[in-house]
């Protein structure tokens, strides 16, 4: 990571992650396709559950961002003791996270759906789905932890294998448990949840095997696991802004669904379908992002300014090109995309303009994702947090609520392009600032202007 030419290195580290993320996106789409064929209320229930799932993923990935950046930076500094303690301390942090969501499964599930004005049918579907996902969330948490260890040491191929395996298993088991095929019981929405957690548990086991067998840079050992306050602080100095940033995304989804449900539950189903469809575009961008972060963190630890900046530039270029493809698809064939979800005429009437309007955000989103992740890799995750807070809480939700007062559902979707413009401007401002303030290794310190 410190000597190979940047462009082929970024492709080499990112390509396995892009492939695995595409498989993951396919799983997201297929999962919802099967649920939608139960009935529209089932799709709406899974859509409403997304904000709680996203909160759990936010904590898991934010912790992963924090400890993997510390591992990569420590390896760049040749500090193997710090790298091992960061990786092993993460296991304890993920165990604590699991206990929190296990408790939430039995106390918060029903109130969560009641608060979103869900009907009795949607609420029951939602309880069946979300309680299962939360109770067995140890699989997802272990998978993310172990994959982040692989990513932090450049073992992206093995991470790709674990993600792809979990996703493929889920896609196979999904229809069997949802519709009761091959002699299995017909479990409906609960079957979708069981298939999901089963795939995650298998993927976690595979990721553990790869770490023990092939990851020679990191030693998984009980002697490194006792929590050290200094390491936990360093992990969350980078990871906490990411957690807050993604958790704010959960609040946004919850609030946006609340606004949409005041119009019709079909609008919430459209919003859920959009999130699944856009993952096929965003997941490859996140794959490039995952390939970029360890390179940036490593070269920042090695104080190589040129390689840091070159990596960020190429990552942004690739992300923008991918998002341009997504923009073209959403603008030209929104109807066929929604028909994958067995869309009713009402769902098409709401969804076609919604997808075309929201797709306008794709043009700036790729660059924003790469800049925000660069902030985290360079130890300034608070910048990413500020961008996320401003985008989703200061601009998007208030704009959506104000536009909803017009009584026109189509107007609500315009809150997304409005928020993205602000996000892009803020990211560019912070990117310029961080290059000036943190990447001037060879320049003398002087008064800032």
C-alpha positions, 0 to 999 in steps of 0.5 A: 500500500505504500509503494505500488502505483495508485491507480492499479492498487486502488483497482486491485483493492477495490474490485473484489469489494465492488463485486461483493457489494454488487452481490450484496446489492443483488441480495437486497433487491431479491430479498425485497422482491420475494417479500413484495410478492406476499403483499404490499403491506409486507414490503411496507413493513420491511421498509419501515423496519429499515431505520432500526436495521440501519441503526444497528448497521451504523454502530457496527460499521462506525466501530469498524471504520474506527478500529480498521483505520487505527489498524491500518495507520498502526501498520503503516507506522510498523506498530504491530502491538497497537494494530493487534490491540485495536483489532481484538478490542473491537470484538468486545465492543461488538459484543456490547453492541449485540447485548443492546440490540438483543434487549431492544428486540424484546422492548422496542419492536412494537412501539417502533411500528406504532410510532410510524402510524402503521396499520395492524397488518403492517405492524404484525409483519414488522414485528415478525421481521424485526424481532428475528433480525435483532435477536440473531444480530450477533451474526451480522455484527461478527461478520462486519467486525471480521471483514473489517479486519480483513479490509484493514490489512488489504485482504479484500479478496477474502472479504469479497468471498465472505460477503458473497457467500452470505448473500448467495445463501440468503438468496437461496434460502429466502424463497424456501422459507418465505413460500414454504418450498421443498417441504419447509414451513411457509414462514412469510416475512419471518422466513425472509428474516431467518434467511438473512440472519442465517446467511450472516452467521455463515459469512461470519464463520467464514470470515473468522476462518480467513482471518485465522488462516491467511491474515498474518498481520493481525493475531486474534488472541484473548491476551489482546482483548481486554479493553484499553481506554486509550484504544477505545478512545482512538477507535471512537474518535474516528468511528463515533462521527461515522456512527452518529452520521449513519444513525442520523440516517436512521432518524431521517428514514424514520422521519421521512416514513412518518411524513410519507405515511400521512399521505399513504402507506404506498408512498412508504413502500415506494421509499423502501423500494427506492432504497433497495434499488439504489443500493445496486448503484451505491454498493459498488461506490462503497466498494471503492470506498472500502478499497480507498480507506486503508490506502489513505490511512496507510499513506497518511501514517507513512506521511506520504501526501502525494499518494493520499491525494492521488488515491482520493482523486481516483476514487472520486473519479470512479465513484462519479462514473458509477453514479452517472450510470445509476442516474441514467437508469433511474431517469430512463426506466423507472417504471420497469425498475419498480415493476420488479416489486410487483408494483400496483398502478398506485405505486407506479404513479407515485414511484416513477416521478419519485425515482426521477427526482431523487436520482438527481442526487446521484450526480454529487453523491459519489464525490461526497461519499469519497470525500466523507470517507477521506475525512474519516481515514485522515482522522477528521471524522467529525467533518463527515458527521457535520456534513451528514447532520446538515444534509439530513437533519438541517436540510432534508427532513425540514424541507420534506416536512415543509414541502409536505404542507403543500399537500402534494406528495411529488413535492416531498421528493425534491427535498433530496436534491436540495439537501445534496447540493448543500452536502456537496458544497460543504464537502468541498469546503472541508476537503480543501481545509483538510488538505491544507491543514493535515497534509502539509507534512513537508511544509513549515507550520505558519499562521493560518489565513 
